[in-house]
Amino acid sequence: MTQPAVTMYTTRYCPYCIRARQLLDSKGVVYEDLVVDANPELRQTMMAASGQRTVPQIWVGETHVGGFDDLYLLERQGELDTLLHSASTIQR
């Protein structure tokens, strides 16, 4: 079974997390949603991997995209689909 091309660290009620989910859902992207609410170990993992404390933190394949604003900028520039396609062809 292949891994999802996108991994996100989120919280349940963060408006930027909700928007990131909506954008990826609208594109039909399968993603792993790691909810850090009440999970300090998972939040520490996110912070160690990204160097950031805020959510969402989004990876497409091995590429750390950043937060929702960064994801949306890629979409507006027409680069998100290319990044998603290249990540989905990588065998993990």
Biopython code that builds the backbone (N, CA, C, O; Angstrom):
import numpy as np
from Bio.PDB.StructureBuilder import StructureBuilder

atoms = [
    (1, "MET", "N", (0.852, -1.186, 0.000)),
    (1, "MET", "CA", (0.000, 0.000, 0.000)),
    (1, "MET", "C", (0.893, 1.244, 0.000)),
    (1, "MET", "O", (1.870, 1.308, 0.746)),
    (2, "THR", "N", (0.564, 2.209, -0.818)),
    (2, "THR", "CA", (1.372, 3.416, -0.889)),
    (2, "THR", "C", (0.959, 4.403, 0.191)),
    (2, "THR", "O", (-0.197, 4.433, 0.614)),
    (3, "GLN", "N", (1.908, 5.202, 0.627)),
    (3, "GLN", "CA", (1.666, 6.241, 1.617)),
    (3, "GLN", "C", (0.965, 7.413, 0.948)),
    (3, "GLN", "O", (1.134, 7.639, -0.251)),
    (4, "PRO", "N", (0.173, 8.166, 1.722)),
    (4, "PRO", "CA", (-0.386, 9.402, 1.159)),
    (4, "PRO", "C", (0.756, 10.333, 0.744)),
    (4, "PRO", "O", (1.815, 10.354, 1.370)),
    (5, "ALA", "N", (0.524, 11.092, -0.312)),
    (5, "ALA", "CA", (1.545, 12.013, -0.810)),
    (5, "ALA", "C", (1.707, 13.226, 0.090)),
    (5, "ALA", "O", (2.730, 13.908, 0.037)),
    (6, "VAL", "N", (0.689, 13.503, 0.929)),
    (6, "VAL", "CA", (0.700, 14.703, 1.761)),
    (6, "VAL", "C", (0.537, 14.303, 3.222)),
    (6, "VAL", "O", (-0.293, 13.463, 3.570)),
    (7, "THR", "N", (1.354, 14.928, 4.065)),
    (7, "THR", "CA", (1.241, 14.760, 5.508)),
    (7, "THR", "C", (1.036, 16.135, 6.109)),
    (7, "THR", "O", (1.756, 17.079, 5.783)),
    (8, "MET", "N", (0.035, 16.244, 7.002)),
    (8, "MET", "CA", (-0.239, 17.518, 7.677)),
    (8, "MET", "C", (-0.320, 17.295, 9.174)),
    (8, "MET", "O", (-0.944, 16.343, 9.642)),
    (9, "TYR", "N", (0.316, 18.184, 9.918)),
    (9, "TYR", "CA", (0.119, 18.264, 11.363)),
    (9, "TYR", "C", (-0.889, 19.380, 11.579)),
    (9, "TYR", "O", (-0.685, 20.503, 11.118)),
    (10, "THR", "N", (-1.980, 19.074, 12.282)),
    (10, "THR", "CA", (-3.076, 20.026, 12.428)),
    (10, "THR", "C", (-3.641, 19.987, 13.844)),
    (10, "THR", "O", (-3.247, 19.168, 14.674)),
    (11, "THR", "N", (-4.580, 20.902, 14.089)),
    (11, "THR", "CA", (-5.475, 20.808, 15.237)),
    (11, "THR", "C", (-6.889, 20.783, 14.688)),
    (11, "THR", "O", (-7.119, 21.138, 13.532)),
    (12, "ARG", "N", (-7.828, 20.367, 15.509)),
    (12, "ARG", "CA", (-9.205, 20.198, 15.022)),
    (12, "ARG", "C", (-9.871, 21.512, 14.633)),
    (12, "ARG", "O", (-10.619, 21.559, 13.656)),
    (13, "TYR", "N", (-9.608, 22.584, 15.387)),
    (13, "TYR", "CA", (-10.397, 23.809, 15.221)),
    (13, "TYR", "C", (-9.632, 24.978, 14.605)),
    (13, "TYR", "O", (-10.184, 26.071, 14.480)),
    (14, "CYS", "N", (-8.408, 24.776, 14.230)),
    (14, "CYS", "CA", (-7.610, 25.836, 13.603)),
    (14, "CYS", "C", (-8.211, 26.171, 12.235)),
    (14, "CYS", "O", (-8.346, 25.286, 11.391)),
    (15, "PRO", "N", (-8.573, 27.443, 12.006)),
    (15, "PRO", "CA", (-9.184, 27.797, 10.723)),
    (15, "PRO", "C", (-8.251, 27.549, 9.532)),
    (15, "PRO", "O", (-8.722, 27.208, 8.447)),
    (16, "TYR", "N", (-6.954, 27.712, 9.717)),
    (16, "TYR", "CA", (-6.015, 27.454, 8.620)),
    (16, "TYR", "C", (-5.908, 25.960, 8.331)),
    (16, "TYR", "O", (-5.726, 25.559, 7.182)),
    (17, "CYS", "N", (-6.019, 25.146, 9.362)),
    (17, "CYS", "CA", (-6.013, 23.691, 9.163)),
    (17, "CYS", "C", (-7.251, 23.267, 8.385)),
    (17, "CYS", "O", (-7.174, 22.445, 7.472)),
    (18, "ILE", "N", (-8.388, 23.835, 8.754)),
    (18, "ILE", "CA", (-9.643, 23.528, 8.065)),
    (18, "ILE", "C", (-9.553, 23.922, 6.599)),
    (18, "ILE", "O", (-9.991, 23.174, 5.726)),
    (19, "ARG", "N", (-8.989, 25.088, 6.326)),
    (19, "ARG", "CA", (-8.860, 25.539, 4.932)),
    (19, "ARG", "C", (-7.900, 24.659, 4.145)),
    (19, "ARG", "O", (-8.128, 24.387, 2.966)),
    (20, "ALA", "N", (-6.824, 24.211, 4.794)),
    (20, "ALA", "CA", (-5.877, 23.318, 4.115)),
    (20, "ALA", "C", (-6.568, 22.002, 3.757)),
    (20, "ALA", "O", (-6.406, 21.489, 2.650)),
    (21, "ARG", "N", (-7.339, 21.460, 4.702)),
    (21, "ARG", "CA", (-8.087, 20.230, 4.416)),
    (21, "ARG", "C", (-9.054, 20.449, 3.255)),
    (21, "ARG", "O", (-9.162, 19.607, 2.363)),
    (22, "GLN", "N", (-9.756, 21.582, 3.271)),
    (22, "GLN", "CA", (-10.730, 21.871, 2.207)),
    (22, "GLN", "C", (-10.044, 21.965, 0.843)),
    (22, "GLN", "O", (-10.556, 21.437, -0.144)),
    (23, "LEU", "N", (-8.899, 22.628, 0.783)),
    (23, "LEU", "CA", (-8.182, 22.753, -0.486)),
    (23, "LEU", "C", (-7.748, 21.381, -0.993)),
    (23, "LEU", "O", (-7.943, 21.062, -2.165)),
    (24, "LEU", "N", (-7.164, 20.576, -0.121)),
    (24, "LEU", "CA", (-6.712, 19.253, -0.540)),
    (24, "LEU", "C", (-7.891, 18.352, -0.890)),
    (24, "LEU", "O", (-7.819, 17.586, -1.851)),
    (25, "ASP", "N", (-8.978, 18.436, -0.116)),
    (25, "ASP", "CA", (-10.176, 17.647, -0.433)),
    (25, "ASP", "C", (-10.736, 18.031, -1.801)),
    (25, "ASP", "O", (-11.164, 17.162, -2.562)),
    (26, "SER", "N", (-10.736, 19.324, -2.117)),
    (26, "SER", "CA", (-11.280, 19.779, -3.404)),
    (26, "SER", "C", (-10.464, 19.259, -4.576)),
    (26, "SER", "O", (-10.973, 19.157, -5.692)),
    (27, "LYS", "N", (-9.200, 18.929, -4.331)),
    (27, "LYS", "CA", (-8.328, 18.390, -5.373)),
    (27, "LYS", "C", (-8.324, 16.863, -5.371)),
    (27, "LYS", "O", (-7.685, 16.241, -6.220)),
    (28, "GLY", "N", (-9.035, 16.260, -4.419)),
    (28, "GLY", "CA", (-9.070, 14.803, -4.339)),
    (28, "GLY", "C", (-7.787, 14.196, -3.810)),
    (28, "GLY", "O", (-7.485, 13.037, -4.095)),
    (29, "VAL", "N", (-7.028, 14.963, -3.044)),
    (29, "VAL", "CA", (-5.741, 14.502, -2.524)),
    (29, "VAL", "C", (-5.965, 13.651, -1.274)),
    (29, "VAL", "O", (-6.701, 14.040, -0.367)),
    (30, "VAL", "N", (-5.321, 12.493, -1.243)),
    (30, "VAL", "CA", (-5.316, 11.669, -0.039)),
    (30, "VAL", "C", (-4.169, 12.164, 0.828)),
    (30, "VAL", "O", (-3.028, 12.262, 0.376)),
    (31, "TYR", "N", (-4.488, 12.476, 2.082)),
    (31, "TYR", "CA", (-3.456, 13.001, 2.977)),
    (31, "TYR", "C", (-3.560, 12.362, 4.335)),
    (31, "TYR", "O", (-4.617, 11.883, 4.745)),
    (32, "GLU", "N", (-2.434, 12.367, 5.028)),
    (32, "GLU", "CA", (-2.379, 11.897, 6.402)),
    (32, "GLU", "C", (-2.520, 13.118, 7.298)),
    (32, "GLU", "O", (-1.704, 14.037, 7.230)),
    (33, "ASP", "N", (-3.542, 13.131, 8.130)),
    (33, "ASP", "CA", (-3.845, 14.265, 9.010)),
    (33, "ASP", "C", (-3.471, 13.870, 10.431)),
    (33, "ASP", "O", (-4.181, 13.103, 11.081)),
    (34, "LEU", "N", (-2.353, 14.399, 10.903)),
    (34, "LEU", "CA", (-1.864, 14.090, 12.239)),
    (34, "LEU", "C", (-2.308, 15.202, 13.184)),
    (34, "LEU", "O", (-1.736, 16.292, 13.182)),
    (35, "VAL", "N", (-3.319, 14.925, 13.984)),
    (35, "VAL", "CA", (-3.908, 15.930, 14.869)),
    (35, "VAL", "C", (-3.098, 15.981, 16.159)),
    (35, "VAL", "O", (-2.996, 14.991, 16.883)),
    (36, "VAL", "N", (-2.526, 17.151, 16.432)),
    (36, "VAL", "CA", (-1.637, 17.299, 17.588)),
    (36, "VAL", "C", (-2.366, 17.751, 18.852)),
    (36, "VAL", "O", (-1.735, 17.904, 19.897)),
    (37, "ASP", "N", (-3.680, 17.967, 18.779)),
    (37, "ASP", "CA", (-4.461, 18.316, 19.976)),
    (37, "ASP", "C", (-4.210, 17.261, 21.053)),
    (37, "ASP", "O", (-4.304, 16.063, 20.787)),
    (38, "ALA", "N", (-3.897, 17.701, 22.243)),
    (38, "ALA", "CA", (-3.738, 16.801, 23.394)),
    (38, "ALA", "C", (-2.714, 15.696, 23.147)),
    (38, "ALA", "O", (-2.794, 14.628, 23.753)),
    (39, "ASN", "N", (-1.765, 15.946, 22.269)),
    (39, "ASN", "CA", (-0.723, 14.960, 22.009)),
    (39, "ASN", "C", (0.625, 15.680, 21.963)),
    (39, "ASN", "O", (1.142, 15.968, 20.883)),
    (40, "PRO", "N", (1.194, 15.970, 23.141)),
    (40, "PRO", "CA", (2.439, 16.744, 23.183)),
    (40, "PRO", "C", (3.605, 16.075, 22.451)),
    (40, "PRO", "O", (4.466, 16.763, 21.903)),
    (41, "GLU", "N", (3.638, 14.744, 22.439)),
    (41, "GLU", "CA", (4.732, 14.051, 21.749)),
    (41, "GLU", "C", (4.663, 14.286, 20.239)),
    (41, "GLU", "O", (5.682, 14.508, 19.585)),
    (42, "LEU", "N", (3.452, 14.234, 19.704)),
    (42, "LEU", "CA", (3.274, 14.463, 18.270)),
    (42, "LEU", "C", (3.592, 15.913, 17.911)),
    (42, "LEU", "O", (4.188, 16.178, 16.866)),
    (43, "ARG", "N", (3.200, 16.845, 18.768)),
    (43, "ARG", "CA", (3.533, 18.253, 18.545)),
    (43, "ARG", "C", (5.058, 18.442, 18.561)),
    (43, "ARG", "O", (5.599, 19.191, 17.748)),
    (44, "GLN", "N", (5.738, 17.770, 19.476)),
    (44, "GLN", "CA", (7.210, 17.852, 19.533)),
    (44, "GLN", "C", (7.830, 17.300, 18.252)),
    (44, "GLN", "O", (8.800, 17.859, 17.739)),
    (45, "THR", "N", (7.278, 16.215, 17.741)),
    (45, "THR", "CA", (7.762, 15.638, 16.476)),
    (45, "THR", "C", (7.608, 16.651, 15.352)),
    (45, "THR", "O", (8.520, 16.844, 14.548)),
    (46, "MET", "N", (6.432, 17.303, 15.301)),
    (46, "MET", "CA", (6.174, 18.317, 14.277)),
    (46, "MET", "C", (7.186, 19.448, 14.377)),
    (46, "MET", "O", (7.755, 19.874, 13.372)),
    (47, "MET", "N", (7.408, 19.934, 15.602)),
    (47, "MET", "CA", (8.313, 21.061, 15.799)),
    (47, "MET", "C", (9.749, 20.687, 15.440)),
    (47, "MET", "O", (10.480, 21.499, 14.873)),
    (48, "ALA", "N", (10.152, 19.469, 15.765)),
    (48, "ALA", "CA", (11.506, 19.026, 15.425)),
    (48, "ALA", "C", (11.686, 18.919, 13.914)),
    (48, "ALA", "O", (12.736, 19.277, 13.380)),
    (49, "ALA", "N", (10.660, 18.427, 13.232)),
    (49, "ALA", "CA", (10.754, 18.232, 11.779)),
    (49, "ALA", "C", (10.663, 19.538, 11.008)),
    (49, "ALA", "O", (11.332, 19.706, 9.989)),
    (50, "SER", "N", (9.830, 20.475, 11.492)),
    (50, "SER", "CA", (9.569, 21.693, 10.727)),
    (50, "SER", "C", (10.306, 22.919, 11.242)),
    (50, "SER", "O", (10.522, 23.874, 10.495)),
    (51, "GLY", "N", (10.693, 22.899, 12.516)),
    (51, "GLY", "CA", (11.269, 24.088, 13.116)),
    (51, "GLY", "C", (10.210, 25.138, 13.436)),
    (51, "GLY", "O", (10.545, 26.273, 13.772)),
    (52, "GLN", "N", (8.935, 24.766, 13.333)),
    (52, "GLN", "CA", (7.822, 25.681, 13.549)),
    (52, "GLN", "C", (6.942, 25.181, 14.682)),
    (52, "GLN", "O", (6.883, 23.982, 14.956)),
    (53, "ARG", "N", (6.249, 26.123, 15.347)),
    (53, "ARG", "CA", (5.331, 25.782, 16.423)),
    (53, "ARG", "C", (3.868, 25.835, 15.975)),
    (53, "ARG", "O", (2.993, 25.281, 16.640)),
    (54, "THR", "N", (3.607, 26.496, 14.857)),
    (54, "THR", "CA", (2.233, 26.732, 14.426)),
    (54, "THR", "C", (1.720, 25.605, 13.532)),
    (54, "THR", "O", (2.490, 24.877, 12.906)),
    (55, "VAL", "N", (0.408, 25.491, 13.495)),
    (55, "VAL", "CA", (-0.242, 24.531, 12.610)),
    (55, "VAL", "C", (-1.073, 25.295, 11.602)),
    (55, "VAL", "O", (-1.508, 26.413, 11.877)),
    (56, "PRO", "N", (-1.298, 24.711, 10.447)),
    (56, "PRO", "CA", (-0.804, 23.413, 10.013)),
    (56, "PRO", "C", (0.657, 23.484, 9.568)),
    (56, "PRO", "O", (1.166, 24.545, 9.204)),
    (57, "GLN", "N", (1.297, 22.352, 9.607)),
    (57, "GLN", "CA", (2.601, 22.159, 8.973)),
    (57, "GLN", "C", (2.380, 21.053, 7.956)),
    (57, "GLN", "O", (1.916, 19.964, 8.294)),
    (58, "ILE", "N", (2.718, 21.346, 6.710)),
    (58, "ILE", "CA", (2.341, 20.481, 5.590)),
    (58, "ILE", "C", (3.581, 20.036, 4.817)),
    (58, "ILE", "O", (4.461, 20.834, 4.497)),
    (59, "TRP", "N", (3.618, 18.743, 4.533)),
    (59, "TRP", "CA", (4.643, 18.171, 3.666)),
    (59, "TRP", "C", (3.971, 17.552, 2.463)),
    (59, "TRP", "O", (2.947, 16.880, 2.588)),
    (60, "VAL", "N", (4.548, 17.778, 1.299)),
    (60, "VAL", "CA", (4.155, 17.074, 0.082)),
    (60, "VAL", "C", (5.342, 16.202, -0.274)),
    (60, "VAL", "O", (6.396, 16.697, -0.676)),
    (61, "GLY", "N", (5.160, 14.896, -0.120)),
    (61, "GLY", "CA", (6.294, 13.990, -0.251)),
    (61, "GLY", "C", (7.302, 14.336, 0.831)),
    (61, "GLY", "O", (6.964, 14.402, 2.013)),
    (62, "GLU", "N", (8.528, 14.554, 0.421)),
    (62, "GLU", "CA", (9.589, 14.922, 1.364)),
    (62, "GLU", "C", (9.767, 16.430, 1.478)),
    (62, "GLU", "O", (10.613, 16.894, 2.243)),
    (63, "THR", "N", (8.986, 17.200, 0.731)),
    (63, "THR", "CA", (9.120, 18.656, 0.689)),
    (63, "THR", "C", (8.253, 19.303, 1.760)),
    (63, "THR", "O", (7.035, 19.126, 1.772)),
    (64, "HIS", "N", (8.880, 20.048, 2.655)),
    (64, "HIS", "CA", (8.126, 20.801, 3.660)),
    (64, "HIS", "C", (7.600, 22.063, 2.997)),
    (64, "HIS", "O", (8.369, 22.956, 2.640)),
    (65, "VAL", "N", (6.284, 22.130, 2.834)),
    (65, "VAL", "CA", (5.638, 23.265, 2.184)),
    (65, "VAL", "C", (5.532, 24.433, 3.162)),
    (65, "VAL", "O", (5.754, 25.584, 2.786)),
    (66, "GLY", "N", (5.193, 24.137, 4.414)),
    (66, "GLY", "CA", (4.963, 25.165, 5.423)),
    (66, "GLY", "C", (3.524, 25.114, 5.877)),
    (66, "GLY", "O", (2.978, 24.033, 6.098)),
    (67, "GLY", "N", (2.898, 26.277, 6.019)),
    (67, "GLY", "CA", (1.521, 26.361, 6.485)),
    (67, "GLY", "C", (0.530, 26.528, 5.349)),
    (67, "GLY", "O", (0.865, 26.351, 4.178)),
    (68, "PHE", "N", (-0.707, 26.874, 5.719)),
    (68, "PHE", "CA", (-1.755, 27.022, 4.708)),
    (68, "PHE", "C", (-1.429, 28.120, 3.708)),
    (68, "PHE", "O", (-1.628, 27.936, 2.507)),
    (69, "ASP", "N", (-0.930, 29.261, 4.182)),
    (69, "ASP", "CA", (-0.617, 30.357, 3.256)),
    (69, "ASP", "C", (0.373, 29.907, 2.192)),
    (69, "ASP", "O", (0.254, 30.290, 1.028)),
    (70, "ASP", "N", (1.347, 29.100, 2.585)),
    (70, "ASP", "CA", (2.340, 28.587, 1.640)),
    (70, "ASP", "C", (1.700, 27.606, 0.658)),
    (70, "ASP", "O", (1.995, 27.628, -0.537)),
    (71, "LEU", "N", (0.817, 26.742, 1.177)),
    (71, "LEU", "CA", (0.104, 25.793, 0.318)),
    (71, "LEU", "C", (-0.761, 26.531, -0.698)),
    (71, "LEU", "O", (-0.768, 26.195, -1.882)),
    (72, "TYR", "N", (-1.484, 27.532, -0.225)),
    (72, "TYR", "CA", (-2.373, 28.300, -1.101)),
    (72, "TYR", "C", (-1.578, 29.078, -2.150)),
    (72, "TYR", "O", (-2.015, 29.200, -3.294)),
    (73, "LEU", "N", (-0.423, 29.601, -1.768)),
    (73, "LEU", "CA", (0.427, 30.309, -2.727)),
    (73, "LEU", "C", (0.869, 29.370, -3.846)),
    (73, "LEU", "O", (0.861, 29.752, -5.016)),
    (74, "LEU", "N", (1.253, 28.149, -3.496)),
    (74, "LEU", "CA", (1.609, 27.166, -4.527)),
    (74, "LEU", "C", (0.433, 26.922, -5.469)),
    (74, "LEU", "O", (0.615, 26.813, -6.681)),
    (75, "GLU", "N", (-0.775, 26.838, -4.906)),
    (75, "GLU", "CA", (-1.971, 26.624, -5.726)),
    (75, "GLU", "C", (-2.188, 27.803, -6.672)),
    (75, "GLU", "O", (-2.443, 27.612, -7.861)),
    (76, "ARG", "N", (-2.087, 29.008, -6.144)),
    (76, "ARG", "CA", (-2.309, 30.211, -6.969)),
    (76, "ARG", "C", (-1.261, 30.348, -8.061)),
    (76, "ARG", "O", (-1.559, 30.856, -9.141)),
    (77, "GLN", "N", (-0.051, 29.906, -7.797)),
    (77, "GLN", "CA", (1.022, 29.998, -8.786)),
    (77, "GLN", "C", (0.989, 28.835, -9.779)),
    (77, "GLN", "O", (1.792, 28.786, -10.711)),
    (78, "GLY", "N", (0.056, 27.898, -9.574)),
    (78, "GLY", "CA", (-0.055, 26.757, -10.480)),
    (78, "GLY", "C", (1.000, 25.698, -10.254)),
    (78, "GLY", "O", (1.229, 24.862, -11.129)),
    (79, "GLU", "N", (1.653, 25.711, -9.096)),
    (79, "GLU", "CA", (2.737, 24.771, -8.826)),
    (79, "GLU", "C", (2.334, 23.602, -7.935)),
    (79, "GLU", "O", (3.069, 22.620, -7.837)),
    (80, "LEU", "N", (1.178, 23.697, -7.287)),
    (80, "LEU", "CA", (0.782, 22.646, -6.349)),
    (80, "LEU", "C", (0.528, 21.323, -7.054)),
    (80, "LEU", "O", (0.973, 20.277, -6.581)),
    (81, "ASP", "N", (-0.175, 21.352, -8.172)),
    (81, "ASP", "CA", (-0.468, 20.108, -8.887)),
    (81, "ASP", "C", (0.808, 19.400, -9.324)),
    (81, "ASP", "O", (0.894, 18.174, -9.246)),
    (82, "THR", "N", (1.790, 20.155, -9.778)),
    (82, "THR", "CA", (3.064, 19.560, -10.189)),
    (82, "THR", "C", (3.763, 18.909, -9.006)),
    (82, "THR", "O", (4.279, 17.797, -9.117)),
    (83, "LEU", "N", (3.778, 19.601, -7.880)),
    (83, "LEU", "CA", (4.404, 19.054, -6.678)),
    (83, "LEU", "C", (3.666, 17.806, -6.206)),
    (83, "LEU", "O", (4.297, 16.815, -5.839)),
    (84, "LEU", "N", (2.339, 17.845, -6.214)),
    (84, "LEU", "CA", (1.548, 16.685, -5.809)),
    (84, "LEU", "C", (1.792, 15.498, -6.733)),
    (84, "LEU", "O", (1.923, 14.362, -6.277)),
    (85, "HIS", "N", (1.851, 15.769, -8.029)),
    (85, "HIS", "CA", (2.078, 14.689, -8.998)),
    (85, "HIS", "C", (3.448, 14.049, -8.788)),
    (85, "HIS", "O", (3.570, 12.824, -8.800)),
    (86, "SER", "N", (4.469, 14.865, -8.596)),
    (86, "SER", "CA", (5.820, 14.309, -8.419)),
    (86, "SER", "C", (5.908, 13.521, -7.111)),
    (86, "SER", "O", (6.608, 12.510, -7.053)),
    (87, "ALA", "N", (5.212, 13.965, -6.062)),
    (87, "ALA", "CA", (5.248, 13.243, -4.787)),
    (87, "ALA", "C", (4.482, 11.935, -4.873)),
    (87, "ALA", "O", (4.862, 10.958, -4.228)),
    (88, "SER", "N", (3.408, 11.895, -5.657)),
    (88, "SER", "CA", (2.594, 10.685, -5.734)),
    (88, "SER", "C", (3.287, 9.593, -6.542)),
    (88, "SER", "O", (2.910, 8.425, -6.443)),
    (89, "THR", "N", (4.284, 9.946, -7.332)),
    (89, "THR", "CA", (4.983, 8.941, -8.120)),
    (89, "THR", "C", (6.185, 8.373, -7.381)),
    (89, "THR", "O", (6.835, 7.452, -7.877)),
    (90, "ILE", "N", (6.492, 8.908, -6.202)),
    (90, "ILE", "CA", (7.618, 8.416, -5.405)),
    (90, "ILE", "C", (7.169, 7.198, -4.610)),
    (90, "ILE", "O", (6.160, 7.252, -3.907)),
    (91, "GLN", "N", (7.894, 6.124, -4.715)),
    (91, "GLN", "CA", (7.588, 4.933, -3.925)),
    (91, "GLN", "C", (8.193, 5.111, -2.540)),
    (91, "GLN", "O", (9.363, 5.469, -2.411)),
    (92, "ARG", "N", (7.399, 4.863, -1.509)),
    (92, "ARG", "CA", (7.895, 4.976, -0.127)),
    (92, "ARG", "C", (7.984, 3.620, 0.487)),
    (92, "ARG", "O", (8.379, 3.492, 1.646)),
]
sb = StructureBuilder()
sb.init_structure("model")
sb.init_model(0)
sb.init_chain("A")
sb.init_seg("    ")
for serial, (resi, resn, name, xyz) in enumerate(atoms, 1):
    if name == "N":
        sb.init_residue(resn, " ", resi, " ")
    sb.init_atom(name, np.array(xyz, "f"), 0.0, 1.0, " ", f" {name:<3s}", serial, name[0])
structure = sb.get_structure()
